[in-house]
Amino acid sequence: MYESFYHLRAKPFALNPDPKFFFGSKGHKRAMAYLEYGLSLGEGFIVITGEIGAGKTMLVRNLFKKLEHENVVAAQLVSTQLEADDMLRAVTAAFGLEQEGLNKASLLKKLESYLLSVVKQGKRPLLVVDEAQNLAPRAVEELRMLSNFQHAERPLLQSFLLGQPEFRITLQSEEMQQLKQRVIASYHLGAMDMSETCAYIQHRLDMVGWKNDPRISDDAYQRIHEYTGGIPRKINTLSDRLLLLGFLSEKHDFSAAEVQEVIDDLGQEVAYSTAPTGIKPGPANQAAAVAEVEVALMGLEDKVESMERTLNRMLAMMRKLLQTVGESQTKSGKNHA
């Protein structure tokens, strides 16, 4: 919607991880180096952890893009509370193998035969498990058991495990000691600092043809970093809404004030539950009770005003959308004439 207003070729801050937007912050470059190092060894486990939205999935997509012309057969598995038996079926399915109706022994035989056939073709099987923190300990152990498949004293399957920070705690447990011994490298992907946040935003804008329209002030970048903590997904969400605000308000300059306006809107969209629903028994002191109610009412008024601003923006967006559609139809009609 705002792309044409700012003369951009596409949306710069889409939430879907697209490897062409990959930004090499210090942390992301190092994590990528660990993945490539592990890949060069062709064995063991590589573990990458990071906060929600830190860019772990983007790393995987970028890795797969690099593997397009390599002799690697890669499969990705996004785990969702998998148990041991479910894990085996999920891995088999991730490599495109039929697994319905097969017992565990048959699944293991089928998977081993497939991996062996891949290796004999001069290729290497790679399994990438995302959201590994959701795995039950027995499911993680099942992955370790799969690493026992060997041919000519070389493992048939290599695995990368990506997860949120709590997965590191899982790996420290006593029952994970055998898997830990096969982890050849691990890295925790942290947040970006202020300079990287600024460079990240500009990088994504540059990728879609940004010509410094809109202009973003230093204090706007600072406020974005403060609010998002340098987490890429949070930066994308806030920046996308900032561009939408600019489109609706026909602004070409963003300062901290515009960023804060969007932050307030985002906060109101998820914080309505804090509004008072009734007067509870208050303090014994009547004056204090009255003051408490007044404060609550002032907070409610602020929320109502914020809701009104949000509604007005939505109405403005609808009017602009209808105007754009109308102009497009008029232009189309003239062309046909």
Rosetta silent file (secondary structure, phi, psi, omega in degrees, C-alpha in Angstrom):
SEQUENCE: MYESFYHLRAKPFALNPDPKFFFGSKGHKRAMAYLEYGLSLGEGFIVITGEIGAGKTMLVRNLFKKLEHENVVAAQLVSTQLEADDMLRAVTAAFGLEQEGLNKASLLKKLESYLLSVVKQGKRPLLVVDEAQNLAPRAVEELRMLSNFQHAERPLLQSFLLGQPEFRITLQSEEMQQLKQRVIASYHLGAMDMSETCAYIQHRLDMVGWKNDPRISDDAYQRIHEYTGGIPRKINTLSDRLLLLGFLSEKHDFSAAEVQEVIDDLGQEVAYSTAPTGIKPGPANQAAAVAEVEVALMGLEDKVESMERTLNRMLAMMRKLLQTVGESQTKSGKNHA
SCORE:     score description
SCORE:     0.000 S_00000001
   1 L     0.000  -46.391 -178.460    0.000    0.000    0.000 S_00000001
   2 L   -87.883   -6.945 -174.618    2.732    2.480    0.943 S_00000001
   3 L   -59.462  -47.530 -178.378    5.228    1.141   -1.612 S_00000001
   4 L   -67.311  -33.786 -179.382    4.103    3.381   -4.477 S_00000001
   5 L   -62.401  -37.673 -179.919    3.894    6.435   -2.187 S_00000001
   6 L  -102.177    8.996  177.053    7.582    6.050   -1.321 S_00000001
   7 L    58.714   45.571  177.729    8.542    4.667   -4.770 S_00000001
   8 L  -102.829  146.949 -177.363    9.637    1.311   -3.382 S_00000001
   9 L   -76.312  -25.993 -178.023    9.674   -1.854   -5.478 S_00000001
  10 L  -160.320  177.095  176.923    8.320   -4.063   -2.684 S_00000001
  11 L   -73.277  124.762 -177.879    7.640   -4.182    1.049 S_00000001
  12 L   -81.904  -16.949 -172.214   10.978   -3.845    2.842 S_00000001
  13 L  -124.861   38.338  175.855    9.856   -5.176    6.226 S_00000001
  14 L   -63.913  144.677 -177.237    7.790   -8.276    5.482 S_00000001
  15 L   -76.889  -23.153 -179.355    7.817  -10.760    8.376 S_00000001
  16 L   -68.062  123.827 -177.550    8.352  -13.785    6.128 S_00000001
  17 L   -63.515  116.182 -179.865   12.106  -14.626    6.185 S_00000001
  18 L  -118.535  117.624 -174.766   13.464  -13.920    2.693 S_00000001
  19 H   -60.550  -21.214  179.383   17.174  -14.711    2.189 S_00000001
  20 H   -70.153  -15.949  176.552   17.633  -11.859   -0.256 S_00000001
  21 H   -95.757    6.939 -176.211   17.138   -9.506    2.708 S_00000001
  22 L   -55.762  130.367  179.636   19.768  -11.280    4.817 S_00000001
  23 L  -116.042  125.065 -176.019   21.752   -8.753    6.835 S_00000001
  24 L   -88.902   76.192  171.172   25.161   -9.727    8.118 S_00000001
  25 L   -67.859  171.509  179.216   25.345   -8.267   11.605 S_00000001
  26 H   -57.113  -44.910 -179.042   28.324   -9.366   13.710 S_00000001
  27 H   -66.824  -42.472 -177.910   26.195  -12.040   15.355 S_00000001
  28 H   -69.338  -35.941  176.889   24.563  -13.272   12.163 S_00000001
  29 H   -64.433  -41.897 -178.673   27.898  -13.469   10.341 S_00000001
  30 H   -68.327  -42.128  177.573   29.393  -15.489   13.156 S_00000001
  31 H   -61.639  -40.776  178.822   26.398  -17.820   13.358 S_00000001
  32 H   -63.965  -37.686  178.983   26.563  -18.290    9.587 S_00000001
  33 H   -64.248  -38.476  177.959   30.267  -19.077    9.875 S_00000001
  34 H   -63.765  -42.614  179.776   29.509  -21.785   12.459 S_00000001
  35 H   -62.833  -43.968 -178.730   26.912  -23.348   10.159 S_00000001
  36 H   -69.247  -35.539  176.609   29.304  -23.332    7.211 S_00000001
  37 H   -63.719  -47.373  178.707   32.128  -24.694    9.374 S_00000001
  38 H   -60.132  -39.253 -179.853   29.914  -27.517   10.589 S_00000001
  39 H   -64.137  -36.491 -179.456   28.848  -28.219    7.036 S_00000001
  40 H   -67.738  -29.719  178.660   32.472  -28.492    5.944 S_00000001
  41 H   -76.740  -32.291  175.739   33.104  -31.158    8.609 S_00000001
  42 L    73.437   18.647  179.959   30.097  -33.179    7.506 S_00000001
  43 L  -153.994  168.301  175.533   29.412  -34.700   10.911 S_00000001
  44 L    73.736 -168.261 -178.405   28.066  -34.037   14.379 S_00000001
  45 E  -116.979  141.387  169.616   25.613  -31.404   15.548 S_00000001
  46 E  -112.937  130.049 -178.919   25.709  -27.620   15.250 S_00000001
  47 E  -115.930  124.066  175.682   23.519  -25.785   17.793 S_00000001
  48 E  -121.712  121.669  176.187   22.338  -22.193   17.235 S_00000001
  49 E  -116.796  162.223  179.691   20.138  -20.539   19.860 S_00000001
  50 E  -178.707  162.136  178.713   18.604  -17.081   20.001 S_00000001
  51 L   -66.096  163.997  175.549   15.652  -15.067   21.240 S_00000001
  52 L   -59.075  128.703  178.138   12.299  -15.135   19.439 S_00000001
  53 L    83.160    6.828 -176.839   12.634  -13.067   16.276 S_00000001
  54 L   -75.848  -15.823  176.827   16.456  -12.919   16.424 S_00000001
  55 L   112.053   22.199 -179.364   16.795  -14.319   12.894 S_00000001
  56 H   -66.682  -44.109 -179.819   17.430  -18.049   13.318 S_00000001
  57 H   -65.816  -35.706  176.583   15.014  -19.028   10.533 S_00000001
  58 H   -61.457  -37.764  176.326   16.576  -16.401    8.264 S_00000001
  59 H   -58.817  -44.150 -179.194   19.933  -18.111    8.852 S_00000001
  60 H   -63.554  -46.438 -179.595   18.463  -21.405    7.679 S_00000001
  61 H   -61.674  -39.680  179.656   16.906  -19.841    4.581 S_00000001
  62 H   -67.347  -38.457  177.368   20.196  -18.127    3.751 S_00000001
  63 H   -63.390  -46.040 -179.921   22.067  -21.390    4.240 S_00000001
  64 H   -61.137  -36.440  177.877   19.672  -23.249    1.951 S_00000001
  65 H   -62.589  -40.421  179.179   20.147  -20.568   -0.699 S_00000001
  66 H   -69.132  -24.516 -176.539   23.907  -21.111   -0.545 S_00000001
  67 H   -86.801   -0.945 -174.851   23.389  -24.855   -0.829 S_00000001
  68 H   -57.200  -34.463 -177.250   21.435  -24.638   -4.090 S_00000001
  69 H  -110.107   17.885  177.415   24.518  -25.504   -6.139 S_00000001
  70 L  -103.515  162.373  177.985   26.164  -27.800   -3.595 S_00000001
  71 L   -85.893   58.462 -179.216   25.941  -31.582   -3.360 S_00000001
  72 E  -125.695  129.291  174.277   23.793  -31.355   -0.240 S_00000001
  73 E  -101.758  103.799 -173.393   20.305  -32.792    0.197 S_00000001
  74 E  -104.200  140.660  174.874   18.813  -30.602    2.923 S_00000001
  75 E  -130.375  141.757  179.753   15.565  -31.094    4.799 S_00000001
  76 E  -115.996  137.766  179.443   14.040  -28.729    7.334 S_00000001
  77 E  -128.026  121.520  174.551   11.879  -29.745   10.253 S_00000001
  78 E   -99.339  108.916 -172.093    9.983  -27.264   12.417 S_00000001
  79 L   -79.952  144.777  176.261    9.292  -29.160   15.627 S_00000001
  80 L  -137.196   84.942  177.780    6.070  -28.802   17.613 S_00000001
  81 L    54.518   48.129 -177.875    6.252  -30.750   20.878 S_00000001
  82 L   -82.214  138.555  171.573    7.398  -33.933   19.159 S_00000001
  83 L   -92.094 -179.821 -172.962    7.942  -37.148   21.073 S_00000001
  84 H   -59.752  -51.383 -178.332   10.464  -39.806   20.054 S_00000001
  85 H   -65.292  -37.912  178.081    8.251  -41.809   17.676 S_00000001
  86 H   -64.563  -37.298  179.989    6.815  -38.628   16.161 S_00000001
  87 H   -59.918  -46.281 -179.289   10.339  -37.335   15.594 S_00000001
  88 H   -61.132  -43.136  178.668   11.319  -40.357   13.523 S_00000001
  89 H   -65.965  -39.781 -178.588    8.210  -40.027   11.369 S_00000001
  90 H   -65.447  -40.570  178.437    8.727  -36.281   10.989 S_00000001
  91 H   -65.048  -43.715  178.859   12.342  -36.727    9.850 S_00000001
  92 H   -59.715  -44.458  179.663   11.318  -39.408    7.373 S_00000001
  93 H   -67.314  -35.339 -178.808    8.596  -37.147    5.969 S_00000001
  94 H   -61.626  -30.810  176.639   10.984  -34.152    5.829 S_00000001
  95 L   -88.314    9.023  175.185   13.136  -36.080    3.353 S_00000001
  96 L    79.275   22.022 -178.786   10.043  -36.801    1.278 S_00000001
  97 L   -98.604  146.749  176.619    9.705  -40.468    2.211 S_00000001
  98 L   -71.203  133.291 -177.923    6.451  -42.305    2.779 S_00000001
  99 L  -136.130   -1.583  179.587    5.999  -43.167    6.450 S_00000001
 100 L   -66.903  132.977  175.012    2.296  -43.868    6.963 S_00000001
 101 L    79.443    1.591 -178.993    1.546  -47.293    8.442 S_00000001
 102 L   -95.512  142.185  175.579    5.190  -48.211    9.068 S_00000001
 103 L   -82.178  177.602 -174.185    6.455  -49.317   12.463 S_00000001
 104 H   -62.619  -42.617 -179.551    9.645  -47.942   13.986 S_00000001
 105 H   -61.274  -41.076  179.858   11.899  -50.710   12.662 S_00000001
 106 H   -68.645  -38.182  178.491   10.582  -50.200    9.121 S_00000001
 107 H   -63.086  -44.860  179.580   10.963  -46.430    9.390 S_00000001
 108 H   -62.382  -41.402  179.952   14.585  -46.750   10.507 S_00000001
 109 H   -65.629  -43.017 -178.954   15.360  -49.177    7.683 S_00000001
 110 H   -65.251  -43.312 -178.599   13.720  -46.962    5.074 S_00000001
 111 H   -66.654  -42.777  179.486   15.480  -43.827    6.313 S_00000001
 112 H   -63.231  -42.486  179.115   18.882  -45.531    6.497 S_00000001
 113 H   -61.943  -40.916  179.951   18.492  -46.947    2.971 S_00000001
 114 H   -65.461  -47.233 -178.723   17.563  -43.514    1.648 S_00000001
 115 H   -61.845  -38.959  178.754   20.485  -41.760    3.348 S_00000001
 116 H   -64.496  -40.484  179.257   22.874  -44.414    2.053 S_00000001
 117 H   -65.194  -36.070  178.037   21.577  -43.957   -1.505 S_00000001
 118 H   -64.492  -46.243 -179.252   22.123  -40.183   -1.229 S_00000001
 119 H   -62.863  -40.089 -179.908   25.720  -40.668   -0.039 S_00000001
 120 H   -67.336  -18.419  175.015   26.446  -43.166   -2.831 S_00000001
 121 L   -85.183    3.783 -179.451   25.355  -40.480   -5.309 S_00000001
 122 L    82.627   17.217 -179.205   28.138  -38.272   -3.985 S_00000001
 123 L  -114.788  168.804 -178.133   25.784  -36.069   -1.981 S_00000001
 124 E  -125.146  126.633  176.855   25.412  -35.346    1.738 S_00000001
 125 E   -78.257  138.782  179.025   22.148  -35.440    3.706 S_00000001
 126 E  -134.393  130.519  177.080   21.555  -32.526    6.087 S_00000001
 127 E  -113.906  126.786  176.469   18.739  -32.158    8.595 S_00000001
 128 E  -112.692  118.257 -179.269   17.890  -28.725   10.038 S_00000001
 129 E  -106.440  113.407  178.908   15.599  -28.801   13.075 S_00000001
 130 E   -95.355  157.775 -177.564   14.022  -25.435   13.911 S_00000001
 131 L    54.947   44.561 -175.663   12.299  -24.603   17.227 S_00000001
 132 H   -65.133  -18.426  179.913   14.314  -27.346   18.894 S_00000001
 133 H   -65.711  -16.840  179.756   13.342  -26.064   22.358 S_00000001
 134 H   -82.655   -8.754 -175.736    9.937  -27.702   21.816 S_00000001
 135 L   -75.741  138.643  171.817   11.420  -31.177   21.566 S_00000001
 136 L   -70.862  151.182  179.996   10.964  -33.663   24.372 S_00000001
 137 H   -52.686  -38.443 -179.948   14.277  -35.068   25.705 S_00000001
 138 H   -67.841  -29.772  177.408   13.497  -38.467   24.190 S_00000001
 139 H   -70.206  -39.397  176.107   12.951  -36.824   20.811 S_00000001
 140 H   -63.535  -41.167  177.829   16.371  -35.160   21.025 S_00000001
 141 H   -62.267  -35.478  177.666   17.845  -38.524   21.952 S_00000001
 142 H   -62.715  -38.242  176.067   16.172  -40.010   18.860 S_00000001
 143 H   -62.845  -41.459  178.263   18.046  -37.477   16.737 S_00000001
 144 H   -61.510  -40.411  179.363   21.291  -38.551   18.367 S_00000001
 145 H   -62.737  -35.478  178.685   20.512  -42.177   17.564 S_00000001
 146 H   -64.837  -27.395  179.336   20.027  -41.244   13.893 S_00000001
 147 L   -71.187   -6.942  177.258   23.566  -39.880   13.886 S_00000001
 148 L   -77.993  -16.478  176.868   24.728  -43.476   14.444 S_00000001
 149 L   -61.259  125.418 -177.831   23.909  -44.331   10.811 S_00000001
 150 E  -136.879  156.840  174.039   27.309  -44.732    9.143 S_00000001
 151 E  -144.990  124.347 -178.147   28.901  -45.718    5.843 S_00000001
 152 L    53.524   45.001  178.245   32.638  -46.297    5.480 S_00000001
 153 L    61.566   21.611  175.576   33.137  -44.956    9.017 S_00000001
 154 E  -122.682  139.432  179.329   31.445  -41.679    8.104 S_00000001
 155 E   -65.411  143.413  178.774   28.022  -40.575    9.435 S_00000001
 156 L   -81.898  -23.140 -173.880   25.188  -40.646    6.931 S_00000001
 157 L  -134.034  133.091  173.463   23.315  -37.733    8.495 S_00000001
 158 E  -114.000  144.813 -175.747   24.376  -34.385    9.887 S_00000001
 159 E  -129.886  139.108  170.203   21.998  -32.208   11.935 S_00000001
 160 E  -110.306  130.649 -179.824   21.717  -28.515   12.783 S_00000001
 161 E  -113.721  121.906  179.296   19.584  -27.663   15.826 S_00000001
 162 E  -119.406  133.174 -177.892   18.119  -24.171   16.143 S_00000001
 163 E  -162.036  175.791  177.470   16.083  -23.079   19.139 S_00000001
 164 L   -76.951  167.449 -172.858   15.270  -20.482   21.748 S_00000001
 165 L   -52.693  -32.193 -177.346   17.595  -19.933   24.754 S_00000001
 166 H   -63.931  -18.424  177.882   15.845  -22.548   26.900 S_00000001
 167 H   -65.662  -27.741  177.112   17.170  -25.236   24.560 S_00000001
 168 H   -64.742  -34.320  177.448   20.626  -24.583   26.036 S_00000001
 169 H   -67.431  -40.996  177.422   19.209  -25.598   29.423 S_00000001
 170 H   -57.026  -42.951 -177.126   17.875  -28.809   27.894 S_00000001
 171 H   -68.656  -20.798 -179.479   21.339  -29.629   26.582 S_00000001
 172 H   -82.591   -9.846 -177.874   22.850  -29.174   30.046 S_00000001
 173 L   -68.797  157.043 -175.882   20.695  -31.920   31.551 S_00000001
 174 H   -60.965  -36.234 -176.379   22.291  -35.203   32.523 S_00000001
 175 H   -74.204   -8.556 -179.616   20.336  -37.196   29.942 S_00000001
 176 H  -100.209    8.786 -174.426   21.736  -35.047   27.103 S_00000001
 177 H   -61.544  -37.752 -179.064   25.396  -35.790   27.831 S_00000001
 178 H   -67.871  -38.112  178.062   25.820  -38.181   24.897 S_00000001
 179 H   -68.714  -40.715  179.921   24.376  -35.647   22.458 S_00000001
 180 H   -57.040  -34.624 -179.962   26.542  -32.855   23.907 S_00000001
 181 L   -67.606  -16.509 -179.859   29.617  -34.929   23.098 S_00000001
 182 L  -104.124    2.727  175.514   28.614  -34.832   19.443 S_00000001
 183 E   -81.299  113.343 -176.445   28.027  -31.070   19.311 S_00000001
 184 E   -88.369  -17.304  176.439   31.003  -29.763   17.351 S_00000001
 185 E  -164.830  146.390  175.592   30.017  -26.082   17.690 S_00000001
 186 E  -143.065  151.824 -177.542   27.327  -23.965   19.322 S_00000001
 187 E  -151.696  140.703  176.005   26.514  -20.267   19.204 S_00000001
 188 E  -104.390  120.808 -178.089   23.956  -17.951   20.804 S_00000001
 189 E   -85.653  109.721 -178.791   22.572  -15.325   18.419 S_00000001
 190 L   -90.860 -174.218 -179.602   22.087  -12.099   20.356 S_00000001
 191 L   -80.198  164.099  177.684   20.382   -8.807   19.533 S_00000001
 192 L   -85.878  149.955  177.155   21.860   -6.105   17.298 S_00000001
 193 L   -82.818 -176.646 -174.954   23.365   -2.968   18.758 S_00000001
 194 H   -60.915  -48.205 -178.169   22.293    0.577   17.872 S_00000001
 195 H   -64.228  -37.072  178.828   24.572    0.991   14.842 S_00000001
 196 H   -70.117  -37.233  176.516   23.556   -2.414   13.477 S_00000001
 197 H   -59.484  -45.529  178.091   19.866   -1.622   13.954 S_00000001
 198 H   -61.544  -47.254 -179.780   20.305    1.540   11.892 S_00000001
 199 H   -65.049  -35.728  178.946   22.278   -0.313    9.204 S_00000001
 200 H   -62.079  -47.492 -179.879   19.707   -3.155    9.186 S_00000001
 201 H   -61.723  -46.362 -179.073   16.823   -0.765    8.482 S_00000001
 202 H   -65.561  -36.624  178.409   18.743    1.012    5.741 S_00000001
 203 H   -61.119  -47.543 -177.778   19.828   -2.310    4.215 S_00000001
 204 H   -67.591  -36.301  176.311   16.256   -3.553    3.888 S_00000001
 205 H   -66.726  -42.714  179.468   15.116   -0.221    2.457 S_00000001
 206 H   -60.395  -33.565 -178.322   18.005   -0.183   -0.023 S_00000001
 207 L   -65.341  -17.986 -179.695   16.993   -3.654   -1.219 S_00000001
 208 L  -116.108   20.200  171.933   13.686   -2.240   -2.509 S_00000001
 209 L    88.024   27.938 -178.957   15.030    0.925   -4.116 S_00000001
 210 L   -65.727  131.859  177.551   14.939    3.451   -1.262 S_00000001
 211 L  -119.146   44.231 -179.482   16.129    6.941   -2.277 S_00000001
 212 L    63.384   26.784  172.847   16.043    8.492    1.201 S_00000001
 213 L  -129.558  107.226   11.410   12.271    8.900    0.998 S_00000001
 214 L   -81.992  157.946  173.473   11.147    8.757    3.731 S_00000001
 215 E   -86.696  136.546 -177.191   13.964   10.426    5.643 S_00000001
 216 E  -118.823  121.497 -175.986   14.580    8.908    9.072 S_00000001
 217 L   -76.820  163.361  179.260   16.177   11.048   11.775 S_00000001
 218 H   -62.007  -38.946 -179.469   18.838    9.853   14.198 S_00000001
 219 H   -70.143  -24.896  175.101   16.451   10.121   17.134 S_00000001
 220 H   -68.653  -45.054  176.487   13.934    7.964   15.227 S_00000001
 221 H   -59.404  -42.384 -179.368   16.552    5.236   14.802 S_00000001
 222 H   -60.533  -44.015 -178.794   17.403    5.564   18.488 S_00000001
 223 H   -68.399  -36.611  176.884   13.774    5.145   19.547 S_00000001
 224 H   -61.340  -44.203 -179.363   13.326    2.143   17.244 S_00000001
 225 H   -65.890  -41.474 -179.934   16.339    0.465   18.814 S_00000001
 226 H   -60.837  -41.874 -175.842   15.175    1.245   22.354 S_00000001
 227 H   -74.954  -40.319 -173.494   11.735   -0.238   21.727 S_00000001
 228 H   -89.762  -16.124 -177.528   12.788   -3.324   19.749 S_00000001
 229 L    66.669   16.773  179.365   15.969   -4.150   21.658 S_00000001
 230 L    77.739   17.511  178.088   17.690   -4.832   18.338 S_00000001
 231 L   -89.225  120.170 -173.411   15.531   -7.897   17.551 S_00000001
 232 H   -52.982  -44.783 -176.788   14.996   -8.095   13.742 S_00000001
 233 H   -64.474  -38.304  177.820   11.380   -9.286   13.804 S_00000001
 234 H   -67.353  -37.526  176.991   10.376   -6.491   16.201 S_00000001
 235 H   -62.362  -43.223  179.766   12.219   -3.975   14.014 S_00000001
 236 H   -60.728  -46.390 -178.734   10.317   -5.242   10.961 S_00000001
 237 H   -61.208  -48.541 -177.827    6.934   -4.929   12.678 S_00000001
 238 H   -66.664  -43.205 -177.312    7.586   -1.414   13.965 S_00000001
 239 H   -67.571  -37.629  177.830    9.177   -0.154   10.739 S_00000001
 240 H   -62.655  -44.278  178.891    6.367   -1.529    8.583 S_00000001
 241 H   -68.756  -30.045  177.240    3.769    0.255   10.706 S_00000001
 242 H   -65.703  -42.420  177.864    5.878    3.432   10.623 S_00000001
 243 H   -66.400  -35.794  176.917    5.789    3.457    6.827 S_00000001
 244 H   -65.187  -42.884  176.361    2.045    2.843    6.911 S_00000001
 245 H   -59.266  -44.022  179.095    1.612    5.793    9.266 S_00000001
 246 H   -62.049  -39.885  177.810    3.675    7.938    6.922 S_00000001
 247 H   -63.671  -45.609 -178.281    1.553    6.917    3.954 S_00000001
 248 H   -68.165  -33.335 -178.302   -1.706    7.690    5.733 S_00000001
 249 H   -96.835    0.869 -178.821   -0.406   11.015    7.026 S_00000001
 250 L    53.921   51.076  179.424    1.506   11.812    3.801 S_00000001
 251 L  -105.399  144.333  177.103    4.774   12.263    5.696 S_00000001
 252 L  -120.640    4.639  177.332    8.234   12.089    4.208 S_00000001
 253 E  -133.211  129.247  178.863   10.185   12.717    7.412 S_00000001
 254 E  -115.439  128.369  174.122   10.180   10.482   10.476 S_00000001
 255 L  -116.390 -176.666  178.050   11.365   11.609   13.878 S_00000001
 256 H   -61.206  -27.973 -179.245   11.158    9.960   17.292 S_00000001
 257 H   -63.837  -43.849  178.600    7.678   11.490   17.661 S_00000001
 258 H   -66.641  -40.108  178.055    6.281    9.449   14.738 S_00000001
 259 H   -61.261  -43.850 -179.758    7.998    6.311   16.018 S_00000001
 260 H   -64.373  -35.148  178.269    6.487    6.852   19.458 S_00000001
 261 H   -61.269  -42.955  178.000    3.053    7.336   17.902 S_00000001
 262 H   -67.462  -40.841  178.608    3.301    3.911   16.271 S_00000001
 263 H   -59.859  -41.843  178.532    4.616    2.382   19.512 S_00000001
 264 H   -62.392  -41.761  179.076    1.603    3.776   21.370 S_00000001
 265 H   -63.425  -45.098  179.522   -0.735    2.283   18.778 S_00000001
 266 H   -61.702  -38.651  178.526    0.948   -1.114   18.989 S_00000001
 267 H   -65.143  -39.672 -179.600    0.710   -0.991   22.763 S_00000001
 268 H   -68.696  -29.918 -177.506   -3.000   -0.186   22.701 S_00000001
 269 H   -68.506  -21.557 -177.467   -3.718   -3.059   20.324 S_00000001
 270 H  -119.683    5.483 -172.505   -2.537   -5.615   22.894 S_00000001
 271 L  -125.100   21.331 -179.662   -3.210   -3.860   26.203 S_00000001
 272 H   -63.465  -25.119 -174.616   -6.960   -3.204   26.354 S_00000001
 273 H   -66.094  -12.093 -179.044   -7.250   -5.709   29.195 S_00000001
 274 H   -82.721   -8.401  179.996   -5.657   -3.200   31.558 S_00000001
 275 L   -67.557  142.000 -178.552   -8.693   -0.907   31.420 S_00000001
 276 L   -66.527  137.543 -179.854  -10.722   -0.873   34.686 S_00000001
 277 L  -106.400   -3.372 -179.895  -13.870   -3.010   34.541 S_00000001
 278 L   172.807  165.142 -178.944  -15.370   -1.867   37.800 S_00000001
 279 L   -90.885  119.051  178.707  -14.638   -0.183   41.111 S_00000001
 280 L   -89.734  164.290  176.300  -13.127   -2.564   43.626 S_00000001
 281 L   -53.658  120.827 -172.811  -13.168   -1.981   47.380 S_00000001
 282 L   -94.990 -170.427 -179.916  -10.769    0.931   47.778 S_00000001
 283 L   -64.120  161.092  178.779   -8.617    2.253   50.606 S_00000001
 284 L   -65.675  -33.790  179.739  -10.179    3.199   53.875 S_00000001
 285 L   -74.286  120.447 -173.769   -9.245    6.800   53.273 S_00000001
 286 H   -65.250  -39.381 -179.712  -11.983    8.292   51.092 S_00000001
 287 H   -61.883  -40.585  178.683   -9.722   10.909   49.505 S_00000001
 288 H   -65.617  -37.225  179.125   -7.273    8.224   48.438 S_00000001
 289 H   -64.751  -42.478  178.972  -10.128    6.184   46.986 S_00000001
 290 H   -63.217  -43.257  179.297  -11.352    9.159   44.948 S_00000001
 291 H   -61.549  -38.746  179.572   -7.825    9.820   43.696 S_00000001
 292 H   -63.070  -42.307  179.166   -7.487    6.175   42.684 S_00000001
 293 H   -65.885  -41.173 -179.436  -10.693    6.334   40.648 S_00000001
 294 H   -61.917  -42.239  178.402   -9.603    9.604   39.010 S_00000001
 295 H   -62.077  -42.693  179.126   -6.304    8.072   37.946 S_00000001
 296 H   -62.269  -41.243  179.769   -8.137    5.063   36.514 S_00000001
 297 H   -66.701  -39.312  177.181  -10.512    7.317   34.582 S_00000001
 298 H   -62.097  -40.241  177.251   -7.627    9.356   33.206 S_00000001
 299 H   -63.784  -38.584  178.802   -6.025    6.129   32.008 S_00000001
 300 H   -66.679  -39.762  177.871   -9.287    5.091   30.390 S_00000001
 301 H   -61.646  -41.972  178.462   -9.587    8.462   28.648 S_00000001
 302 H   -60.790  -41.094 -179.983   -6.080    8.060   27.249 S_00000001
 303 H   -66.005  -40.151  178.852   -6.993    4.612   25.908 S_00000001
 304 H   -63.562  -43.216  179.070  -10.184    5.948   24.304 S_00000001
 305 H   -62.954  -40.866  178.641   -8.242    8.770   22.646 S_00000001
 306 H   -65.296  -39.315  177.619   -5.667    6.312   21.355 S_00000001
 307 H   -63.807  -38.208  178.534   -8.433    4.061   20.016 S_00000001
 308 H   -64.300  -41.956  178.259   -9.963    7.049   18.257 S_00000001
 309 H   -61.944  -43.204  179.226   -6.617    7.892   16.646 S_00000001
 310 H   -62.778  -42.607  179.112   -6.238    4.299   15.485 S_00000001
 311 H   -63.686  -40.996  179.312   -9.800    4.278   14.097 S_00000001
 312 H   -63.030  -38.433  178.582   -9.202    7.551   12.278 S_00000001
 313 H   -66.460  -39.310  178.695   -6.080    6.099   10.679 S_00000001
 314 H   -63.962  -40.731  178.078   -7.998    3.021    9.592 S_00000001
 315 H   -65.044  -41.262  178.316  -10.702    5.216    8.046 S_00000001
 316 H   -63.159  -38.988  178.665   -8.055    7.303    6.307 S_00000001
 317 H   -63.439  -42.198  178.665   -6.453    4.120    5.024 S_00000001
 318 H   -64.294  -41.247  179.025   -9.784    2.907    3.643 S_00000001
 319 H   -63.578  -42.618  179.210  -10.405    6.267    1.936 S_00000001
 320 H   -64.687  -39.922  179.906   -6.942    6.180    0.368 S_00000001
 321 H   -63.711  -45.233  178.764   -7.434    2.594   -0.724 S_00000001
 322 H   -63.834  -37.889  179.225  -10.799    3.390   -2.333 S_00000001
 323 H   -65.634  -41.865  179.423   -9.293    6.447   -3.999 S_00000001
 324 H   -63.650  -44.149  178.644   -6.413    4.381   -5.374 S_00000001
 325 H   -62.707  -42.064  179.794   -8.780    1.696   -6.673 S_00000001
 326 H   -62.730  -43.351  178.982  -11.001    4.368   -8.235 S_00000001
 327 H   -64.850  -37.962  179.188   -8.088    6.052   -9.984 S_00000001
 328 H   -65.235  -41.999  179.625   -6.867    2.718  -11.246 S_00000001
 329 H   -66.915  -38.748  178.692  -10.297    1.826  -12.654 S_00000001
 330 H   -63.808  -44.462  179.900  -10.624    5.257  -14.286 S_00000001
 331 H   -63.331  -40.079  179.335   -7.199    4.917  -15.902 S_00000001
 332 H   -64.160  -39.787  179.297   -8.091    1.404  -17.067 S_00000001
 333 H   -64.097  -40.631  179.299  -11.353    2.677  -18.568 S_00000001
 334 H   -66.480  -38.676  179.284   -9.559    5.411  -20.494 S_00000001
 335 H   -63.730  -40.171  178.662   -7.024    2.925  -21.843 S_00000001
 336 H   -67.279  -35.313  179.220   -9.809    0.643  -23.103 S_00000001
 337 L   -67.528    0.000    0.000  -11.537    3.624  -24.704 S_00000001
